[in-house]
C-alpha cells in the first residue's frame, strides 16, 4: 500500500498503533466474556455498545486506508486488506442473517486478532522468517506425513491381532500415530504386545526430534531476517 508521507506517518504513529492494538485485545476479551452464562443486563448492554464502538473505529480505519492508498484494489485484495475487511464484516452481517447462522458469523470476529500482525514488528519478522523457510517447512511437513502413515502401518502390524477392536484398521491406527509422534500420549490407545511397545519407544524417540527440527529451521530463518534488518538500519544511518 502506498500512501502520502504525512498520512503514512499518522497511520504509523505509536499512539495510533497502541490504540488499535488495545482495541483488538479488548474485542477478544469481550468475545470471551459473551460466552459466560447468566450475564447481567448491564453487562450485555456494555458488551453491545463496546462492539458497536469497536466496529465503527475499525470501519473508519479500513475506509481511511482504502482512501489513502494510491492502488486501492491492490490494498483491498491484499492480505491486510482482506483481514481488515473480514474483521468488520460480522458486525454488519449480523443485521442481515437469521439467528441460526448468527453464532457462526460472530465467530469471524476473532479474525481481528490477525490485525495485530500489522502493528507488531516482531510478528512481521516472524512472518518473513516463515516465508523465507517455506521450502524447508514444506519438505519437513511432507516427510512428517509419510512418517505418520508408516508409524500407523507399523503399530497396526504389531497390535491388530492382540487388540482387533482398538486397532481395527490403519485409519484407526493413525490416531495413535498422531498422539505418539507429537509426544502427547493421551493414553486412550496404547500397545500391549512386546513388539508394539518397542515400536512405540522407537516412534517416541523420533517424535522428540520431530518437534526440534521445525524449531531450528524457524530459528535460523529468524536470525537471517534479523541480520537483514540490522544491515538495512545501518545503511539508512
C-alpha positions as CSV (number, residue, x, y, z in Angstrom):
1,X,0.0,0.0,0.0
2,X,1.3,3.4,-1.0
3,X,0.1,6.5,0.9
4,X,1.1,10.1,1.2
5,X,4.0,10.6,3.5
6,X,2.1,12.7,6.1
7,X,-0.8,10.2,6.1
8,X,1.6,7.3,6.4
9,X,3.2,8.9,9.4
10,X,-0.2,9.3,11.0
11,X,-1.1,5.7,10.5
12,X,2.2,4.5,11.9
13,X,2.3,6.8,14.9
14,X,2.9,4.8,18.1
15,X,-0.2,6.2,19.8
16,X,-2.4,5.1,16.9
17,X,-0.7,1.6,16.9
18,X,-1.2,1.2,20.6
19,X,-4.8,2.3,20.5
20,X,-5.7,-0.2,17.6
21,X,-3.8,-3.0,19.3
22,X,-5.6,-2.3,22.6
23,X,-9.0,-2.3,20.8
24,X,-8.1,-5.7,19.2
25,X,-7.3,-7.2,22.6
26,X,-10.4,-5.6,24.1
27,X,-12.5,-7.1,21.4
28,X,-11.2,-10.6,22.0
29,X,-11.8,-10.1,25.7
30,X,-15.4,-9.0,25.1
31,X,-15.9,-12.0,22.8
32,X,-14.8,-14.3,25.6
33,X,-17.0,-12.6,28.2
34,X,-20.0,-13.1,26.0
35,X,-19.7,-16.8,26.4
36,X,-20.2,-16.6,30.2
37,X,-23.6,-17.9,31.4
38,X,-26.1,-15.7,33.3
39,X,-24.7,-12.3,32.3
40,X,-26.5,-9.3,33.8
41,X,-28.4,-7.0,31.6
42,X,-25.9,-4.2,32.3
43,X,-23.1,-6.4,31.1
44,X,-24.9,-7.3,27.9
45,X,-25.6,-3.6,27.2
46,X,-21.9,-2.8,27.9
47,X,-20.8,-5.5,25.5
48,X,-23.3,-4.4,22.9
49,X,-22.1,-0.8,22.8
50,X,-18.4,-1.9,23.1
51,X,-18.9,-4.0,19.9
52,X,-20.6,-1.0,18.2
53,X,-17.7,1.3,19.1
54,X,-15.0,-1.1,18.0
55,X,-16.8,-1.8,14.7
56,X,-17.1,1.9,14.0
57,X,-13.4,2.6,14.7
58,X,-12.2,-0.4,12.7
59,X,-14.5,0.6,9.8
60,X,-13.1,4.2,9.8
61,X,-9.6,2.8,9.9
62,X,-10.4,0.5,6.9
63,X,-12.0,3.2,4.9
64,X,-9.1,5.6,5.7
65,X,-6.6,3.1,4.5
66,X,-8.5,2.5,1.3
67,X,-8.9,6.2,0.6
68,X,-5.2,6.9,1.2
69,X,-4.0,4.1,-0.9
70,X,-2.8,5.0,-4.4
71,X,-3.5,1.5,-5.5
72,X,-6.8,0.8,-3.8
73,X,-7.6,-2.5,-5.5
74,X,-4.2,-3.9,-4.6
75,X,-4.8,-2.9,-1.0
76,X,-8.4,-4.3,-0.8
77,X,-7.3,-7.7,-2.1
78,X,-4.0,-7.8,-0.1
79,X,-3.6,-9.9,3.0
80,X,-4.0,-7.0,5.3
81,X,-6.9,-5.5,3.3
82,X,-8.8,-8.8,3.5
83,X,-8.1,-9.2,7.2
84,X,-9.3,-5.6,7.9
85,X,-12.5,-6.2,5.9
86,X,-13.3,-9.6,7.5
87,X,-12.7,-8.1,10.9
88,X,-15.6,-5.7,10.4
89,X,-18.0,-7.8,8.2
90,X,-19.5,-9.8,11.1
91,X,-20.9,-6.7,12.7
92,X,-22.8,-5.7,9.6
93,X,-23.7,-9.2,8.5
94,X,-25.4,-9.7,11.9
95,X,-28.2,-7.4,10.7
96,X,-28.9,-9.5,7.6
97,X,-28.8,-13.1,8.8
98,X,-31.1,-15.2,11.0
99,X,-30.4,-16.3,14.5
100,X,-29.3,-19.8,13.4
101,X,-26.3,-18.5,11.5
102,X,-25.6,-15.5,13.7
103,X,-23.3,-17.5,16.1
104,X,-21.1,-18.7,13.2
105,X,-20.9,-15.2,11.8
106,X,-19.9,-13.8,15.2
107,X,-17.0,-16.3,15.4
108,X,-15.5,-14.4,12.4
109,X,-14.8,-11.5,14.8
110,X,-11.8,-13.5,16.0
111,X,-10.2,-12.6,12.7
112,X,-9.5,-9.2,14.4
113,X,-6.6,-10.9,16.2
114,X,-4.8,-11.1,12.9
115,X,-4.9,-7.3,12.7
116,X,-2.2,-7.3,15.5
117,X,0.3,-8.5,12.9
118,X,0.2,-5.2,11.1
119,X,1.3,-3.3,14.2
120,X,3.8,-5.7,15.7
121,X,7.3,-5.7,14.3
122,X,8.3,-9.0,15.9
123,X,5.3,-10.7,14.3
124,X,6.1,-9.2,10.9
125,X,9.6,-10.5,11.3
126,X,8.3,-14.0,12.2
127,X,6.1,-14.0,9.1
128,X,9.0,-13.1,7.0
129,X,11.0,-15.9,8.6
130,X,8.3,-18.4,7.8
131,X,8.2,-17.3,4.2
132,X,12.0,-17.5,4.0
133,X,12.0,-21.1,5.2
134,X,8.8,-22.1,3.4
135,X,10.5,-24.7,1.2
136,X,12.2,-26.4,4.1
137,X,9.0,-26.4,6.1
138,X,7.0,-27.9,3.2
139,X,9.6,-30.7,2.8
140,X,9.5,-31.3,6.5
141,X,5.7,-31.4,6.6
142,X,5.7,-33.9,3.7
143,X,8.2,-36.1,5.5
144,X,6.2,-35.9,8.7
145,X,3.0,-37.1,6.9
146,X,4.9,-40.0,5.4
147,X,6.3,-40.9,8.8
148,X,2.9,-40.6,10.3
149,X,1.5,-43.1,7.9
150,X,4.4,-45.5,8.3
151,X,4.0,-45.5,12.0
152,X,0.3,-46.2,11.7
153,X,1.1,-49.2,9.5
154,X,3.8,-50.4,11.9
155,X,1.6,-50.3,15.0
156,X,-1.3,-51.9,13.1
157,X,1.0,-54.8,12.2
158,X,2.0,-55.3,15.9
159,X,-1.3,-54.7,17.6
160,X,-4.1,-55.6,15.3
161,X,-4.1,-59.3,16.3
162,X,-3.9,-58.6,20.0
163,X,-6.4,-55.7,20.0
164,X,-8.7,-56.1,17.0
165,X,-11.3,-53.8,18.5
166,X,-8.8,-50.9,19.2
167,X,-6.6,-51.1,16.1
168,X,-9.3,-52.0,13.7
169,X,-7.6,-50.6,10.6
170,X,-4.7,-48.3,9.6
171,X,-7.1,-45.4,9.8
172,X,-7.8,-46.1,13.5
173,X,-4.0,-46.5,14.0
174,X,-3.5,-43.0,12.6
175,X,-4.9,-41.5,15.8
176,X,-2.3,-43.4,17.8
177,X,0.4,-42.2,15.4
178,X,-0.6,-38.5,15.9
179,X,-0.7,-38.8,19.7
180,X,2.6,-40.6,19.8
181,X,4.6,-38.6,17.2
182,X,3.5,-35.3,18.8
183,X,4.5,-36.8,22.2
184,X,1.1,-36.0,23.6
185,X,0.2,-39.6,24.6
186,X,-3.4,-39.4,25.5
187,X,-3.4,-43.0,26.7
188,X,-6.7,-43.9,25.1
189,X,-5.0,-46.2,22.7
190,X,-1.8,-47.9,23.7
191,X,0.2,-51.1,22.7
192,X,0.1,-54.2,24.9
193,X,2.5,-56.5,22.9
194,X,6.2,-56.5,23.4
195,X,6.8,-55.7,19.7
196,X,4.2,-52.9,19.9
197,X,5.9,-51.4,22.9
198,X,9.4,-51.5,21.4
199,X,7.9,-49.9,18.2
200,X,6.3,-47.2,20.3
201,X,9.6,-46.4,22.0
202,X,11.2,-46.0,18.6
203,X,8.4,-43.7,17.4
204,X,8.6,-41.6,20.6
205,X,12.3,-41.0,20.0
206,X,11.6,-39.9,16.5
207,X,8.8,-37.7,17.8
208,X,11.1,-35.9,20.1
209,X,13.3,-35.0,17.2
210,X,10.3,-34.1,15.1
211,X,9.5,-31.2,17.4
212,X,13.0,-29.9,17.3
213,X,13.5,-29.8,13.6
214,X,11.0,-27.1,12.6
215,X,12.1,-25.1,15.7
216,X,15.6,-25.0,14.4
217,X,14.5,-24.1,10.8
218,X,12.4,-21.2,12.0
219,X,15.1,-20.0,14.4
220,X,17.7,-19.9,11.7
221,X,15.3,-18.0,9.4
222,X,14.6,-15.5,12.2
223,X,18.3,-14.9,12.7
224,X,18.7,-14.3,8.9
225,X,15.8,-11.8,8.9
226,X,17.1,-10.0,12.0
227,X,20.5,-9.7,10.3
228,X,18.8,-8.2,7.2
229,X,17.0,-5.7,9.4
230,X,20.2,-4.7,11.1
231,X,22.0,-4.2,7.8
232,X,19.1,-2.1,6.5
233,X,19.2,0.1,9.6
234,X,22.9,0.6,9.3
235,X,22.6,1.6,5.7
236,X,19.8,4.1,6.5
237,X,22.0,5.7,9.2
